Structure formats: C-alpha cells, structure tokens
Amino acid sequence: MDLVEVDGLRIGYRQAGQGRPLVLVHGAVADSRDWQHQLEAFAGDFRVVAWDAP
C-alpha cells in the first residue's frame, strides 16, 4: 500500500495497471482490500486506484 499526505492527513491507496484512471471507493465499514479482485481484473485496461477513506 502506498501513502499520500494531503493537508496533514495520510491516505493509503493501492494501484495497478496503466491507462485511463478508474477510482474505486469503498463503503463505510470497508477498506481498499475489498477491491483486490476488481483491482487485478481491471488493471489490464485501466490505471486502477483504490483508496482508504480516512
């Protein structure tokens, strides 16, 4: 997992693939791990980013 800091808030995210961006956003009681299978499946056609909401 990668981290980015925005306005003092650290946000984790996972990414895979290249091409047009596809952003995956999880629900309230989940995290980016819930998107692992979709991340792998879409990575052949997109740059997929799944982030962890703070």
C-alpha positions in Angstrom: 0.0 0.0 0.0 1.2 3.5 -0.8 0.6 6.6 1.2 0.0 10.2 0.3 -0.3 13.2 2.7 -2.9 15.9 1.9 -3.3 18.8 4.3 -1.7 16.8 7.1 -4.0 13.8 6.5 -2.3 10.5 5.5 -4.4 8.5 2.9 -3.5 4.9 1.9 -4.2 3.6 -1.5 -3.5 0.7 -3.8 -2.9 1.0 -7.5 -2.4 -1.2 -10.5 -2.3 -1.1 -14.3 -1.9 1.8 -16.8 -4.2 3.8 -19.0 -7.3 5.8 -18.2 -7.9 6.2 -14.5 -10.6 4.1 -12.7 -11.1 5.1 -9.0 -12.7 2.5 -6.6 -14.3 3.9 -3.4 -15.3 1.5 -0.6 -18.2 1.8 1.7 -18.3 3.0 5.3 -17.1 -0.2 7.1 -14.6 -1.4 4.5 -11.2 -0.6 3.1 -9.3 -0.9 -0.2 -8.6 -4.6 0.4 -12.2 -5.2 -0.5 -11.4 -4.2 -4.1 -8.4 -6.6 -4.6 -10.1 -8.9 -7.1 -11.5 -5.9 -9.1 -8.2 -4.1 -9.0 -6.5 -7.1 -10.6 -9.3 -7.6 -13.2 -9.4 -4.0 -14.4 -5.6 -3.4 -14.3 -5.3 -4.8 -17.9 -7.3 -1.9 -19.3 -7.1 0.9 -16.7 -4.9 2.6 -14.1 -6.9 1.5 -11.1 -6.7 3.3 -7.8 -8.5 2.1 -4.6 -8.1 4.4 -1.7 -8.8 4.1 2.0 -11.2 6.8 3.2 -10.0 8.3 6.5 
